[in-house]
Amino acid sequence: MSRTNRIERVAVIGSGLMGHGIAQVFAQNGYWVRMHDTSRTLLENAEKRIRLNLTAFAERGLEDRGSIDEILSRITSTVDLAESVGDADFVTESVPENLRLKQEIFKAIDSLTPRGAILASNTSMLMISDIGREVKEKERLVITHWFNPPYLMPVVEVVKGAATSQHTVERTVNLLEKMGKVPVRVLKEVPGHLLNRIQFALLRETLGLLQDGVAMPEEIDKAVSGSLGLRLATIGPLKGIDLAGIDLFWFGMRDIYRYLDNSPEPQQIIQEKVKAGHVGRKSGKGFFEYRSGGLVDAEERDRDDRIMELLKILYPKKGSDHV
């Protein structure tokens, strides 16, 4: 039987890096959430992280401490996929970026969910037409690409697949807006969507400069966060070109484009780190060194604190709506 357009119950498939944060956002905004993963241990860790996040919000006046248990009561954890999606109005898949795994999940939930329920993927790179290849009602497929940490970052990309209905897009956009998020419509499918295409162009040049010995990691991060990072947080790149003058950028592009990194594969400097197991904070070493601090360490908390302060300035009318 077809469901109404009202969205009340949400399922989040995958409770890891992004999934637990997405579940938290829905629960904070009054939705009933079933969070699914493959083991009770993973789900218990996700529940602990959500409580830690909410406690941090309460300490900063962004959440009422007395509401933490109420928010958590809206989240039910289960290892049973059918139970998690059986009465869902909106399903968000947030498992690792493995096309075959995502295809299997979507094939399964297609037959388990009510007709009319929206099936969304949080994929950062893949296309929904590929992920939902075996879904019968392809008009209800959409990508909602959240950014880490999802409980803080305002923007969520809403990517329309080749068969996605406009009705599905608008329902998804409206849902995100009700939660204080900033949905960005991406009008057609391309690998990496919109923002990851921009991000990886920046990362390719950054790694090229690092590999060529132009600057040390600390100096590169300091340079970007204290200049481009600040400016891009207030206006986007195209408005920045307008304000400085398109003609000035045009002259600069003619001079610099030929020198920019155009590596078709990841540079040697990052391949070597992956091979050595130096994959960042989770291994204790990447471009920098880290000490583990449990589920949420000092580096992550410091990042979140800085983002929260910026959100107060950049979205003053919304207040804490985006968290």
C-alpha positions in Angstrom: 0.0 0.0 0.0 1.2 3.5 -0.8 2.3 5.7 2.0 1.3 9.4 2.5 3.9 12.2 1.9 4.3 12.6 5.6 7.7 11.5 6.9 7.7 10.3 10.5 9.9 7.2 10.7 13.4 7.0 9.4 15.8 4.1 9.0 19.6 4.6 8.9 21.6 1.7 7.5 25.1 1.8 8.9 26.0 3.3 12.2 29.7 4.1 11.6 31.6 7.4 10.9 28.5 9.1 9.3 25.6 6.9 10.1 25.4 7.5 13.8 25.6 11.3 13.2 22.8 11.2 10.7 20.6 9.2 13.0 21.4 11.8 15.7 20.2 14.7 13.5 16.9 13.0 12.7 16.3 12.1 16.4 17.1 15.6 17.5 14.4 16.9 15.2 11.7 14.7 16.5 11.9 11.7 14.1 11.7 8.1 15.1 14.8 6.4 14.0 15.8 2.7 13.5 19.6 2.4 13.2 20.8 -0.8 11.7 24.2 -2.4 11.6 25.7 -5.9 11.4 26.6 -6.3 15.1 25.4 -5.2 18.5 28.9 -4.0 19.3 28.9 -1.5 16.4 25.5 -0.3 17.4 26.4 0.1 21.1 29.5 2.2 20.1 27.2 4.3 17.9 24.8 4.9 20.8 27.7 6.0 23.0 29.0 8.4 20.4 25.6 10.0 20.0 25.3 10.5 23.8 28.8 12.0 23.8 27.9 14.4 21.0 24.6 15.5 22.7 26.5 16.0 26.0 29.0 18.2 24.2 26.1 20.2 22.7 24.6 20.6 26.2 27.9 21.9 27.6 27.9 24.6 24.9 24.2 25.6 25.3 23.2 24.1 22.0 21.1 21.4 23.5 19.1 21.0 26.7 20.8 18.5 29.0 17.4 17.3 30.1 16.4 16.4 26.5 19.3 14.0 25.9 17.5 10.8 27.1 14.4 11.8 25.2 16.4 12.2 22.0 18.1 8.9 22.5 14.7 7.2 23.2 13.7 8.0 19.6 16.6 5.8 18.3 16.1 2.0 18.2 19.1 -0.1 17.2 18.7 -3.4 15.4 20.7 -6.0 13.5 17.6 -7.0 11.7 17.4 -5.2 8.3 13.7 -6.0 7.8 12.8 -4.6 11.2 14.8 -1.4 10.6 13.1 -0.5 7.3 9.7 -2.2 7.5 7.7 0.8 8.4 10.1 3.6 7.3 9.1 6.6 5.3 12.7 7.6 4.6 15.7 5.3 4.4 19.3 6.5 4.5 22.0 4.1 3.6 25.4 5.0 5.0 27.7 2.0 4.6 31.3 1.9 3.2 31.9 3.0 -0.4 31.6 -0.4 -1.9 29.3 -0.5 -4.9 28.5 -4.2 -4.7 27.6 -3.9 -1.0 25.4 -0.9 -1.6 23.6 -2.7 -4.5 22.9 -5.7 -2.3 21.4 -3.4 0.4 19.2 -1.5 -2.0 18.0 -4.7 -3.6 17.0 -6.0 -0.2 15.4 -2.9 1.1 13.4 -2.4 -2.1 11.2 -5.3 -1.2 11.2 -4.6 2.5 10.1 -1.0 2.5 6.6 0.4 2.0 5.7 1.7 -1.5 6.5 5.4 -1.7 9.2 5.3 1.0 12.2 7.3 -0.2 15.5 5.3 -0.6 18.5 7.6 -0.1 22.2 6.8 -0.2 24.9 8.8 1.6 27.5 7.8 -1.0 30.2 10.4 -1.5 31.4 9.2 -4.9 29.0 6.6 -6.5 25.9 7.3 -8.6 22.5 6.3 -7.5 21.6 4.8 -10.9 24.3 2.3 -10.3 23.6 1.7 -6.7 19.8 1.2 -7.2 20.2 -0.7 -10.5 17.9 -3.5 -9.3 15.4 -1.3 -7.4 12.0 -1.6 -9.1 10.6 1.9 -8.2 13.6 3.9 -9.3 11.7 7.2 -9.1 12.1 7.0 -5.3 15.9 6.8 -5.4 18.0 9.8 -4.4 21.4 10.7 -3.0 21.6 12.7 0.3 25.3 13.3 0.7 26.0 14.6 4.2 29.4 16.0 5.2 31.5 15.0 8.2 30.5 15.6 11.0 26.9 15.4 9.8 25.5 16.6 13.2 27.3 20.0 12.6 27.8 20.6 8.8 24.8 22.5 7.4 25.0 21.4 3.7 23.6 18.2 2.4 23.8 17.5 -1.3 20.6 16.2 -2.9 21.5 14.4 -6.1 18.9 13.6 -8.7 19.4 10.3 -10.5 18.4 9.6 -14.1 15.1 8.1 -12.9 14.5 10.1 -9.7 11.2 11.9 -9.7 11.1 15.6 -8.9 8.5 14.7 -6.2 11.2 12.7 -4.5 13.7 15.5 -4.7 11.3 18.1 -3.3 10.2 15.8 -0.4 13.8 15.2 0.4 14.7 18.9 0.2 11.8 19.8 2.4 12.7 17.2 5.0 16.3 18.5 5.3 15.1 22.1 5.5 12.7 21.2 8.3 15.8 20.0 10.2 17.7 23.2 9.7 20.0 21.8 7.1 21.0 23.5 3.8 20.1 21.2 0.9 22.0 21.8 -2.3 20.3 20.5 -5.4 22.6 18.7 -7.8 20.8 18.4 -11.1 22.4 15.4 -12.6 24.7 12.5 -11.7 28.4 12.8 -12.1 31.0 10.7 -10.1 31.8 12.6 -6.9 28.7 14.8 -7.2 29.5 18.5 -6.8 31.5 19.2 -3.7 33.8 16.2 -3.8 34.8 17.1 -7.3 35.8 20.5 -6.0 37.5 19.1 -2.9 39.5 16.5 -4.8 40.8 19.1 -7.2 42.1 21.0 -4.2 43.6 17.9 -2.7 45.3 16.9 -5.9 47.1 20.2 -6.1 47.9 20.1 -2.3 49.5 16.7 -2.5 51.4 17.7 -5.7 52.9 20.7 -3.9 53.7 18.5 -0.8 55.4 15.9 -2.9 57.4 18.5 -4.8 58.7 19.8 -1.5 57.1 23.3 -1.9 56.0 23.4 1.8 55.6 21.2 4.8 52.2 19.8 5.9 51.9 22.2 8.8 52.5 25.2 6.5 50.1 24.1 3.8 47.3 23.6 6.3 48.0 26.9 8.0 48.0 28.7 4.7 44.7 27.3 3.5 42.8 27.5 6.8 43.9 31.1 7.4 43.1 32.4 3.9 41.1 30.5 1.4 39.3 28.6 4.2 38.1 31.7 5.8 37.0 33.3 2.6 35.2 30.2 1.3 33.4 29.9 4.6 31.7 33.3 3.9 31.3 33.3 0.1 31.7 30.6 -2.5 34.4 30.5 -5.2 32.2 32.1 -7.9 31.2 35.0 -5.8 34.9 35.4 -4.9 35.7 35.7 -8.6 33.0 38.3 -9.1 34.2 40.4 -6.1 37.8 40.4 -7.2 37.1 40.7 -10.9 36.6 38.0 -13.5 39.2 39.6 -15.8 41.9 39.4 -13.1 41.2 35.7 -12.5 41.2 35.2 -16.3 44.7 36.6 -16.6 45.8 34.4 -13.7 44.3 31.3 -15.2 46.1 31.8 -18.4 49.4 31.9 -16.5 48.9 29.2 -13.9 46.7 26.5 -15.4 49.5 24.9 -17.3 51.5 24.4 -14.0 48.7 22.8 -12.0 48.9 19.1 -11.0 47.1 16.9 -13.5 47.9 13.5 -12.0 45.4 10.9 -13.3 46.2 8.6 -10.3 46.8 9.3 -6.6 50.3 10.7 -6.0 53.2 8.5 -4.8 53.3 10.4 -1.4 49.8 9.2 -0.5 50.1 5.7 -2.0 53.2 5.1 0.2 51.2 6.1 3.3 48.4 3.8 2.6 50.9 0.9 1.9 52.6 1.6 5.2 49.3 1.7 7.1 49.7 5.4 8.0 46.1 6.2 7.3 45.6 9.1 9.6 44.1 9.5 13.1 42.6 6.0 13.2 46.1 4.5 12.8 47.9 7.1 15.0 49.8 8.5 12.1 49.2 10.2 8.7 50.6 13.5 7.7 50.6 14.2 11.4 50.8 12.0 14.5 47.8 11.3 16.9 47.2 9.9 20.3 44.0 7.8 20.7 41.5 9.2 23.1 38.7 6.7 22.9 35.6 7.0 20.9 36.0 10.8 20.5 39.5 12.2 20.9 40.8 15.7 21.6 41.5 16.4 17.9 37.9 15.6 16.9 36.5 17.7 19.8 38.7 20.7 18.9 37.5 20.5 15.3 33.9 20.4 16.4 34.4 23.3 18.8 35.8 25.4 16.0 32.9 24.5 13.7 30.3 25.3 16.3 31.9 28.8 16.8 31.9 29.4 13.1 28.2 28.3 12.8 27.2 30.9 15.4 28.7 33.6 13.1 27.8 32.3 9.7 24.2 31.2 10.6 23.1 33.6 13.4 19.5 33.6 12.5 19.4 29.8 12.6 21.2 29.6 15.9 21.6 25.9 16.7 19.2 24.7 14.0 22.1 23.2 12.0 23.5 21.0 14.8 
